[in-house]
Amino acid sequence: MDKQDMLKQERNAAWRKELRDKIKNKERTGFTRVEMPEADPVERSRSYVEVNRGLSAEEAVLEAQRCLDCANPTCIQGCPVEINIPKFIKNIERGEFLESAKVLKETSALPAVCGRVCPQEKQCEASCFYTQKLKKPAVAIGYLERFAADYERESGNISVPEVAESKNKKIACIGSGPAGLSFAGDMAKMGYDVTVFEALHQIGGVLKYGIPEFRLPNDVVDVEIENLRKMGVKFETNFIVGKTATFEDLKEEGFEAFFVGSGAGLPRFMGIPGENLVGILSSNEYLTRVNLMEANKEETDTPILKGRRVAVIGGGNTAMDSVRTALRLGAEKAMIIYRRSEEEMPARVEEIKHAKEEGVEFLNLQNPIEYIGDAKGYVRQVRVQRMELGEPDASGRRRPVPVEGSEYLLDVDTVVVSVGVSPNPLIPQSVPDLKTTDWSTLVVEEDSLQTSVPLMFAGGDIVRGGATVILAMGDGRKAAKAMDEKLSGVAKSEVAAENK
């Protein structure tokens, strides 16, 4: 949309308000949920064009008109960062798109990101009145969030949230993923001097290395990061806390409190025969080489395996990202091997749909049990065993049980293993008093997210294991609030002591 179109939409705001005032709630419930325009599957499967194309202004206004502006907006309760959802949607309905974006930024540091990758269908939209009471499709909250954030960015009129007067307190944030960025944004708003330390050469964490550009373009992430810079957040890249500098070093530099949001980048494997063959790699490495190191571009020298027959092991969003990336690298056959049925897949329904449209083959209720290589040590086949679903396990999903005598060989030349990740052990190793769980995640207080070390808080995947972007952001906000209360309490107690 160009600026002339935007001006036209703004001139129509008064007309929209008049129309809105005439719409009764009974009429609103009769409106049909908008469909997200998508790039053609054949075109997008061999390119990095963004799959979801975004709503037009007209589509966004029509969808916003479905919102009933409930007296008890349960959708807000379903949002981990507590966006005022009815408020931002009603601004869209009135045609006040820039105001809508400002509302999003009141509680979310990354609205354009969340509008693209958050599982709204399990969170805010699952709590929508339409879903809960009317048994109809929810208001498309995620689509509208993306629209408002994109409109603001494309207009060039990007608002910067207000920040409080400086508290002259230095705060260190370890990791620049969604948890760290959310934390840094909230602390900056409250007047703290925040520095984010990132081990890699680009800011964004999993948003940059883990999510492909056909789902989340890097320039979208960069604009949101730049807004944090304008709020006063500082960033240092190629900085490994625990190696480049210790926590004690940072304390000596004046940092008073810490937030650890370093994620979970340590890949897990299955421990089956042949797993060390050439051509078998983790989804973490595979996606990092492409997304962050641009191995898909001819002008870079980052090596990548461009297999013809690629099998991705797993059923989560990362597995979908990996198998769809394999297609874009030229795979003739790209397969998902998953030990449960499609209904048990943790990936978003939208991601599964997109993968199928692009030609991905799904081998559900199947599990690899051995990899077989050639004389040079390259993987050439995977031995697969069929499964059936038994009784539910601890996760509540039915446990996959092997079917005897069902094994068969499948030809492959590349295997990407996407069966989970663990936190990097560097942070716990560098702070002996930091308590961890049996799964190597950090132990934190439930209410405050403070670790076993005073004034050190943590959130995101290093606490949860693998989780979603929005849950990590919610942790960042929660930790910021608790840290502010702790630091303010310390300050007040010092003043009280001086007054005695």
For each residue, the residues with C-beta under 8 A, 3 or more apart:
1: 5 6 56 57 151 154
2: 5 6
3: 6 7 155 156
4: 7 8
5: 1 2 8 9 57
6: 1 2 3 9 10 97 151 154 155
7: 3 4 10 11
8: 4 5 11 12
9: 5 6 12 13 57 95 97
10: 6 7 13 95 97
11: 7 8 14
12: 8 9 15 16 95
13: 9 10 16 17 94 95 96
14: 11 17 18
15: 12 18 19
16: 12 13 19 20 61 93 94 95
17: 13 14 20 21 94 95
18: 14 15 21 22
19: 15 16 22 23
20: 16 17 23 65 93 94
21: 17 18
22: 18 19
23: 19 20 27 28 65
24: 27 28
25: 28 29 68
26: 29 30
27: 23 24 30 31
28: 23 24 25 31 65 66 67 68
29: 25 26 66 68 130 134 136
30: 26 27
31: 27 28 62 65 66
32:
33: 63 66 136 137 138 139 140
34: 55 59 60 62 63 140 143
35:
36: 52 53 54 55 140 143
37: 52 53 54 55
38: 41 44 51 52 53 354
39: 43 44 49 50 51 53
40: 43 44
41: 38 44 45 354 357 358 359
42: 45 46
43: 39 40 46 47 49
44: 38 39 40 41 47 49 51 214 358
45: 41 42 324 327 328 358 359
46: 42 43 327 328 330
47: 43 44 214 328
48: 212 213 214 296 328
49: 39 43 44 214
50: 39 53 213 214 215 217
51: 38 39 44 214 215 354
52: 36 37 38 116 146
53: 36 37 38 39 50
54: 36 37 146 147 150
55: 34 36 37 59 60 63 143 144 146 147
56: 1 59 60
57: 1 5 9 60 61 95 97 147 151
58: 61 62
59: 34 55 56 62 63
60: 34 55 56 57 63 64 92 97 143 144 147 148
61: 16 57 58 64 65 92 93 95
62: 31 34 58 59 65 66
63: 33 34 55 59 60 66 139 140 143 144
64: 60 61 67 89 90 92 93 139 144
65: 20 23 28 31 61 62 93
66: 28 29 31 33 62 63 130 139
67: 28 64 86 89 90 93 139
68: 25 28 29 129
69: 73 86 90
70: 73 74 75 86 129
71:
72:
73: 69 70 76 77 85 86
74: 70 77 78 127 128 129 132
75: 70 78 79 85 86 124 125 127 128 129 139 141
76: 73 79 82 83 84 85 86 124
77: 73 74 127
78: 74 75 123 124 125 126 127 128
79: 75 76 82 83 85 123 124 470
80: 123 470 471 473 474
81: 107 108 114 182 470 473 474 477
82: 76 79 107 477
83: 76 79 88 103 104 106 107 108 111 124 145
84: 76 87 88 103 106 107
85: 73 75 76 79 88 89 124 141
86: 67 69 70 73 75 76 89 90
87: 84 90 91 103
88: 83 84 85 91 92 100 101 103 104 144 145 148
89: 64 67 85 86 92 93 100 139 141 144
90: 64 67 69 86 87 93 94
91: 87 88 94 96 97 99 100 103 148
92: 60 61 64 88 89 95 96 97 100 144 147 148
93: 16 20 61 64 65 67 89 90
94: 13 16 17 20 90 91
95: 9 10 12 13 16 17 57 61 92
96: 13 91 92 99 100
97: 6 9 10 57 60 91 92 100 101 147 148 151 152 155
98: 101 102 151 152 155 157 159
99: 91 96 102 103
100: 88 89 91 92 96 97 103 104 148 151
101: 88 97 98 104 105 111 148 149 151 152 159
102: 98 99 105 106 159
103: 83 84 87 88 91 99 100 106
104: 83 88 100 101 107 108 111 145 148 149
105: 101 102 108 109 111 159 161 227
106: 83 84 102 103 161
107: 81 82 83 84 104 477
108: 81 83 104 105 111 114 182 473
109: 105 181 182 184 185 186 224 227 228 473 476
110: 113 114 178 181 182 207 221 224 469 473
111: 83 101 104 105 108 114 115 145 146 148 149 224
112: 115 116 146 149 150 153 220 223 224
113: 110 116 117 178 207 216 220 221 224 469
114: 81 108 110 111 117 118 142 145 469 470 473
115: 111 112 118 142 143 144 145 146 147 148 149 150
116: 52 112 113 142 146 215 216 220
117: 113 114 211 215 216 469
118: 114 115 123 142 468 469 470
119: 122 123 348 468 470
120: 123 124 125 126 138 141 142
121: 125 126 138 348 349 350
122: 119 125 126
123: 78 79 80 118 119 120 126 127 470
124: 75 76 78 79 83 85 120 127 128 141 142
125: 75 78 120 121 122 128 131 138 139 140 141 142
126: 78 120 121 122 123 131 138
127: 74 75 77 78 123 124 131 132
128: 74 75 78 124 125 131 132 138 139 141
129: 68 70 74 75 132 133 134
130: 29 66 133 134 136 137 138 139
131: 125 126 127 128 134 135 136 137 138
132: 74 127 128 129
133: 129 130
134: 29 129 130 131
135: 131
136: 29 33 130 131
137: 33 130 131
138: 33 120 121 125 126 128 130 131 141
139: 33 63 64 66 67 75 89 125 128 130 144
140: 33 34 36 63 125 143 144
141: 75 85 89 120 124 125 128 138 144 145
142: 114 115 116 118 120 124 125 145 146
143: 34 36 55 60 63 115 140 146 147
144: 55 60 63 64 88 89 92 115 139 140 141 147 148
145: 83 88 104 111 114 115 141 142 148 149
146: 52 54 55 111 112 115 116 142 143 149 150
147: 54 55 57 60 92 97 115 143 144 150 151
148: 60 88 91 92 97 100 101 104 111 115 144 145 151 152
149: 101 104 111 112 115 145 146 152 153
150: 54 112 115 146 147 153 154 220
151: 1 6 57 97 98 100 101 147 148 154 155
152: 97 98 101 148 149 155 157 158 159
153: 112 149 150 158 220 223
154: 1 6 150 151
155: 3 6 97 98 151 152 158
156: 3
157: 98 152
158: 152 153 155 223 227
159: 98 101 102 105 152
160: 227 230 231
161: 105 106 185 189 227 231
162: 189
163: 188 189 190 191 231 232
164: 167 189 190 191
165: 191
166: 191 193
167: 164 190 191 192 193 487
168: 193
169: 192 193 256 257 487
170: 192 193 195 253 254 255 256
171: 187 192 193 194 195 255 256 257 258 259 483
172: 194 195 197 241 250 255 257 258 259
173: 176 180 183 184 187 194 195 196 197 258 259 261
174: 180 197 241 258 259 260 261 262 427
175: 179 180 196 197 198 199 205 260 261 262 263 460 462
176: 173 180 181 196 197 198 203 204 205 225 235
177: 180 181 204 205 206 207 261 262 263 460 461 472
178: 110 113 181 182 205 206 207 460 469 470 472 473 476
179: 175 182 183 259 261 263 459 460 461 472 473 475 476
180: 173 174 175 176 177 183 184 196 205 259 261 460 476
181: 109 110 176 177 178 184 185 196 204 205 224 225 228 473 476
182: 81 108 109 110 178 179 185 186 472 473 474 475 476 477 480
183: 173 179 180 186 187 259 261 459 475 476 477 479 480
184: 109 173 180 181 187 188 194 196 228 233 476
185: 109 161 181 182 188 189 228 231 233 476
186: 109 182 183 189 190 476 477 480 481
187: 171 173 183 184 190 192 194 480 483 484
188: 163 184 185 191 192 194 228 231 232 233
189: 161 162 163 164 185 186 231
190: 163 164 167 186 187 480 484
191: 163 164 165 166 167 188
192: 167 169 170 171 187 188 484
193: 166 167 168 169 170 171 232 234
194: 171 172 173 184 187 188 232 233 234
195: 170 171 172 173 233 234 235 236 255
196: 173 175 176 180 181 184 203 233 234 235 236
197: 172 173 174 175 176 236 239 241
198: 175 176 202 203 205 235 236 237 238 239
199: 175 238 239 240 241 262
200: 205 208 209 237 238 292
201: 237 238
202: 198 208 237 292
203: 176 196 198 208 225 235 237
204: 176 177 181 207 208 209 218 221 222 225
205: 175 176 177 178 180 181 198 200 208 209 210 261 263
206: 177 178 209 210 211 263 461 469
207: 110 113 177 178 204 210 211 216 221 469
208: 200 202 203 204 205 211 218 221 291 292
209: 200 204 205 206 284 287 288 291 292
210: 205 206 207 284 287 288 291 318 321
211: 117 206 207 208 215 216 287 291 321
212: 48 215 216 287 290 291 321 324 325 328
213: 48 50 216 217 218 291
214: 44 47 48 49 50 51 324 328
215: 50 51 116 117 211 212 321
216: 113 116 117 207 211 212 213 220 221
217: 50 213 220 221
218: 204 208 213 221 222
219: 222 223
220: 112 113 116 150 153 216 217 223 224
221: 110 113 204 207 208 216 217 218 224 225
222: 204 218 219 225 226
223: 112 153 158 219 220 226 227
224: 109 110 111 112 113 181 220 221 227 228
225: 176 181 203 204 221 222 228 229 235
226: 222 223 229 230
227: 105 109 158 160 161 223 224 230 231
228: 109 181 184 185 188 224 225 231 233
229: 225 226 232 233 234 235
230: 160 226 227
231: 160 161 163 185 188 189 227 228
232: 163 188 193 194 229
233: 184 185 188 194 195 196 228 229
234: 193 194 195 196 229
235: 176 195 196 198 203 225 229
236: 195 196 197 198 239
237: 198 200 201 202 203
238: 198 199 200 201 244
239: 197 198 199 236 244 245
240: 199 243 244 426
241: 172 174 197 199 244 245 246 247 250 262 427 430
242: 246 247 426 427 429 430
243: 240 426
244: 238 239 240 241
245: 239 241 249 250
246: 241 242 249 250 430
247: 241 242 250 251 258 430 431 456
248: 251 252
249: 245 246 252 253
250: 172 241 245 246 247 253 255 258
251: 247 248 254 255 256
252: 248 249
253: 170 249 250
254: 170 251
255: 170 171 172 195 250 251 258
256: 169 170 171 251 455 487
257: 169 171 172 455 456 457 483 486 487
258: 171 172 173 174 247 250 255 455 456 457
259: 171 172 173 174 179 180 183 456 457 458 459 476 479 480 483
260: 174 175 427 442 451 456 457 458 459 462
261: 173 174 175 177 179 180 183 205 458 459 460 462 472 475 476
262: 174 175 177 199 241 265 423 424 426 427 462
263: 175 177 179 205 206 423 424 460 461 462
264: 421 422 423 424 441 461 462 465 466
265: 262 284 421 423 424
266: 421 422 423 424 425 440
267: 282 283 284 285 417 421 422
268: 282 417 419 420 421 422
269: 275 282 417 419
270: 275 313 368 417 419
271: 275
272: 275 368 369 370 371
273: 369 370 371
274: 277 280 370 371 372 373 379
275: 269 270 271 272 280 371 417
276: 280
277: 274 280 371 373 377 378 379
278: 373 376 377 378 379
279: 305 307 378 379 412 413 414 415
280: 274 275 276 277 371 379 414 415 417
281: 285 286 305 414 415 416 417
282: 267 268 269 285 286 416 417 418
283: 267 286 287 312 314 318 319 321 322 416 417 418
284: 209 210 265 267 287 288 421
285: 267 281 282 288 289
286: 281 282 283 289 290 304 305 322 325 416
287: 209 210 211 212 283 284 290 291 318 321 322 325
288: 209 210 284 285 291 292 293
289: 285 286 292 293 295 302 303 304
290: 212 286 287 293 294 295 296 304 325 329
291: 208 209 210 211 212 213 287 288
292: 200 202 208 209 288 289
293: 288 289 290 300 302
294: 290 297 300 302
295: 289 290 300 302 303 304
296: 48 290 304 325 328 329
297: 294 300
298:
299:
300: 293 294 295 297
301:
302: 289 293 294 295
303: 289 295
304: 286 289 290 295 296 329
305: 279 281 286 414
306: 329 330 331 414
307: 279 310 326 329 331 412 413 414
308: 330 331 332 333 413
309: 331 332 333 335 411 412 413 414
310: 307 323 326 331 333 334 335 412 413 414 415 416
311: 335 337 368 382 410 412 414 415 416
312: 283 319 322 323 326 334 335 336 337 415 416 418
313: 270 319 337 338 368 415 416 417 418 419
314: 283 318 319 322 336 338 417 418 419 420
315: 319 336 338 340 344 345 346 347
316: 319 320 345 346 347 418 466
317: 320 321 346 347 348 351
318: 210 283 287 314 321 322 418 466
319: 283 312 313 314 315 316 322 323 336 338 347 416 418
320: 316 317 323 324 336 347 348 351 352 354 355
321: 210 211 212 215 283 287 317 318 324 325 351
322: 283 286 287 312 314 318 319 325 326 416 418
323: 310 312 319 320 326 327 334 335 336 355 360 416
324: 45 212 214 320 321 327 328 334 354 355 358 360
325: 212 286 287 290 296 321 322 328 329
326: 307 310 312 322 323 329 331 334 414 416
327: 45 46 323 324 330 331 334 358 359 360
328: 45 46 47 48 212 214 296 324 325
329: 290 296 304 306 307 325 326
330: 46 306 308 327
331: 306 307 308 309 310 326 327 334 414
332: 308 309
333: 308 309 310 361
334: 310 312 323 324 326 327 331 359 360 361
335: 309 310 311 312 323 360 361 362 363 410 412
336: 312 314 315 319 320 323 355 360 361 362 363 364
337: 311 312 313 363 366 367 368 382 384
338: 313 314 315 319 342 345 362 363 364 365 366
339: 365 366 367 387 400
340: 315 343 344 345 364 365 387 389 397 398 400
341: 344 345 364 365 389
342: 338 345 352 362 364
343: 340
344: 315 340 341 389 397 398
345: 315 316 338 340 341 342 352
346: 315 316 317
347: 315 316 317 319 320 351 352
348: 119 121 317 320 351 352
349: 121 352 353
350: 121 353 354
351: 317 320 321 347 348 354 355
352: 320 342 345 347 348 349 355 356 362
353: 349 350 356 357
354: 38 41 51 320 324 350 351 357 358
355: 320 323 324 336 351 352 358 360 362
356: 352 353 359 360 362
357: 41 353 354
358: 41 44 45 324 327 354 355
359: 41 45 327 334 356
360: 323 324 327 334 335 336 355 356
361: 333 334 335 336
362: 335 336 338 342 352 355 356
363: 335 336 337 338 366 384 410
364: 336 338 340 341 342
365: 338 339 340 341 386 387 388 389 400
366: 337 338 339 363 384 385 386 387
367: 337 339 384 385 387 400 402
368: 270 272 311 313 337 371 382 383 384 385 415
369: 272 273 383 384 385 407
370: 272 273 274 382 383
371: 272 273 274 275 277 280 368 379 381 382 383 415
372: 274 379 380 381 382 383 409
373: 274 277 278 376 377 378 379 380
374: 377 378 380
375:
376: 278 373
377: 277 278 373 374
378: 277 278 279 373 374 413
379: 274 277 278 279 280 371 372 373 382 412 413 414 415
380: 372 373 374 411 412 413
381: 371 372 409 410 411 412
382: 311 337 368 370 371 372 379 409 410 412 415
383: 368 369 370 371 372 407 408 409 410
384: 337 363 366 367 368 369 407 408 409 410
385: 366 367 368 369 402 403 406 407
386: 365 366 402 403 406 407
387: 339 340 365 366 367 400 401 402 403
388: 365 400 401 403
389: 340 341 344 365 398 399 400 401
390: 398 399 400 401
391: 398 399
392: 395 396 397 398 399
393: 396 397 398 399
394:
395: 392
396: 392 393
397: 340 344 392 393
398: 340 344 389 390 391 392 393
399: 389 390 391 392 393
400: 339 340 365 367 387 388 389 390
401: 387 388 389 390
402: 367 385 386 387 406
403: 385 386 387 388 406
404:
405:
406: 385 386 402 403
407: 369 383 384 385 386
408: 383 384
409: 372 381 382 383 384
410: 311 335 363 381 382 383 384
411: 309 380 381
412: 279 307 309 310 311 335 379 380 381 382 415
413: 279 307 308 309 310 378 379 380
414: 279 280 281 305 306 307 309 310 311 326 331 379
415: 279 280 281 310 311 312 313 368 371 379 382 412
416: 281 282 283 286 310 311 312 313 319 322 323 326
417: 267 268 269 270 275 280 281 282 283 313 314
418: 282 283 312 313 314 316 318 319 322
419: 268 269 270 313 314
420: 268 314 465 466
421: 264 265 266 267 268 284 461 465 466
422: 264 266 267 268 439 440 465
423: 262 263 264 265 266 427 428 440 441 442 461 462 465
424: 262 263 264 265 266 427 462
425: 266 428 429 440
426: 240 242 243 262 429 430
427: 174 241 242 260 262 423 424 430 431 434 442 462
428: 423 425 431 434 436 440 442
429: 242 425 426
430: 241 242 246 247 426 427
431: 247 427 428 434 453 456
432:
433: 452 453
434: 427 428 431 442 451 452 453 456
435: 442 443 451 452
436: 428 440 441 442 443
437: 440 441 442 443
438:
439: 422 465
440: 266 422 423 425 428 436 437
441: 264 423 436 437 462 463 464 465
442: 260 423 427 428 434 435 436 437 451 458 462 463
443: 435 436 437 451 452
444: 448 449 450 451 457 458 459 463
445: 448 449 450
446: 449
447: 482
448: 444 445 457 478 479 482 486
449: 444 445 446 457 458 459 463 475 478 479 482
450: 444 445 454 455 456 457 479 482 486
451: 260 434 435 442 443 444 456 457 458
452: 433 434 435 443
453: 431 433 434 456
454: 450
455: 256 257 258 450 483 486 487
456: 247 257 258 259 260 431 434 450 451 453
457: 257 258 259 260 444 448 449 450 451 479 482 483
458: 259 260 261 442 444 449 451 462 463 479
459: 179 183 259 260 261 444 449 462 463 464 472 475 476 478 479
460: 175 177 178 179 180 261 263 463 464 467 471 472 475 476
461: 177 179 206 263 264 421 423 464 465 466 467 472
462: 175 260 261 262 263 264 423 424 427 441 442 458 459
463: 441 442 444 449 458 459 460 475
464: 441 459 460 461 467 471 472 475
465: 264 420 421 422 423 439 441 461
466: 264 316 318 420 421 461
467: 460 461 464 471 472
468: 118 119 471 472
469: 110 113 114 117 118 178 206 207 472 473
470: 79 80 81 114 118 119 123 178 473 474
471: 80 460 464 467 468 474 475
472: 177 178 179 182 261 459 460 461 464 467 468 469 475 476
473: 80 81 108 109 110 114 178 179 181 182 469 470 476 477
474: 80 81 182 470 471 477 478
475: 179 182 183 261 449 459 460 463 464 471 472 478 479
476: 109 178 179 180 181 182 183 184 185 186 259 261 459 460 472 473 479 480
477: 81 82 107 182 183 186 473 474 480 481
478: 448 449 459 474 475 481 482
479: 183 259 448 449 450 457 458 459 475 476 482 483
480: 182 183 186 187 190 259 476 477 483 484
481: 186 477 478 484 485
482: 447 448 449 450 457 478 479 485 486
483: 171 187 257 259 455 457 479 480 486 487
484: 187 190 192 480 481 487 488
485: 481 482 488 489
486: 257 448 450 455 482 483 489 490
487: 167 169 256 257 455 483 484 490 491
488: 484 485 491 492
489: 485 486 492 493
490: 486 487 493 494
491: 487 488 494 495
492: 488 489 495 496
493: 489 490 496 497
494: 490 491 497 498
495: 491 492 498 499
496: 492 493 499 500
497: 493 494 500
498: 494 495
499: 495 496
500: 496 497
